[in-house]
Amino acid sequence: MDSTINIKFLTFKNSEIPPVEMQANFDRSVQEKLSDANGYVNQGKYIAAMDEYLALMDEQNQEAATDVEEMLENISKPNAYIKLIAHLTGKSEKGSAAALAVLGFMYLHGYGFTENSDKAVKHYHKAHDKGLLIATLKLMEIYEVGAFVERDPSKVFFFCKTAADRGIASAQCKLGHMYLHGRSIDMDDEEAFKYLKVSAEQGNPVAQSSLGAMYFKGLGVTKNDKEAFQWTKKAADQDHVIGQRNLALLYLKGFGIAQSDRMASEYFQAAAKKGDSIAQYNLGYMYQFGRGIEWDVDKAFKWHKRAAKQRHPDAQSNVGLSYLTGLSVSKNDKKAFKWIKASADQKNANGQMHLGLLYRNGLGTNRDDKEAFKYYKAAADQGEPRAQYAVGNMYKLGEGVAQNDEESSRYYKAASDQGYVSSKDAEQFLDSLKDM
């Protein structure tokens, strides 16, 4: 089983701008202000509600910004927008960055105004220039999505960096992934690690999961399985699906922690139930072989099929084999061919090898030795020993390809070097393999 842990994240250089924390845990006074504002909204007192929200937004409170947007989306009286625009304009003229940002939102979505993305962006820029991180994050989003303005990766990077350098964990995480994957900036594993670590230390579960993967792979830092385990577990403990799946893989292989099939199966289950296809495939594997969980081929098939429907190539191949053998499902060669071909079409060596088998034997399709050879060879060239053996056989027999003893010996040797029958045995058993 592939124990590779996937990573997805980005980073930035520090500036001289002092860090600013976005409020996540509200003290009682903030909670009361939000409650009062929401109460005003329910009473239709939108101006009073807006004043409460603006004061909190000017203190970098993201919750207030979200509540303002929800309020504006649900106002049913056009006259209320007119009054709010006049009120917000006055506030913005007195220096309120939050009022500028709200006006930008209203221009962007046509609340009280005709939609005007240019004016929306200008208002957000003014709010950003006044140091409102809510506007900075909004501009990053606008330039990244490209729904209202032309996408601009350089501006995404600029606004992401600005927010990251001022301590915003989500921006630090995003920036770390930008450096990691070379999006909008040259790849730099060390910068990626730096920003992901800062974000992870603030409790961001996405960054924690990615940091664990970087420790595991030794990207931007010396490989350290124990650190990989610790950071991955922090993400998993926050119910982060990739963290749970990766933690399961660490338990399965015993990296950074004592090997435990039971713990691996528990975390695979947690991630699989959230829809993660890799976890679903691996949970099927655990049921298939009774590792850390009671052996159950029916449940193995169920989870493999769920993963297969999400285009997991190994799961697609396994589902096809279940239909081919009639294990946990009625035997159906045509369905077997459909699922195995789906796997092979993704260049999965296991799927290619089995598709060659189906063509070779006319299972679920017409027999076609040329197609069989094509898929066997595709799998063999990826190092699949059973396929290498089959290719050696077909070259020897001249079936599906011109007879060639030299190529036959080469592929037999490749299979033998991986422990899949000796070259001598391969030639001795040619007769028994003609219907492979």
Summary of the structure (lengths in Angstrom):
residues: 436
radius of gyration: 29.1
end to end distance: 24.9
largest distance: 92.0
contacts: 1590
relative contact order: 0.06
helix: 68%
strand: 0%
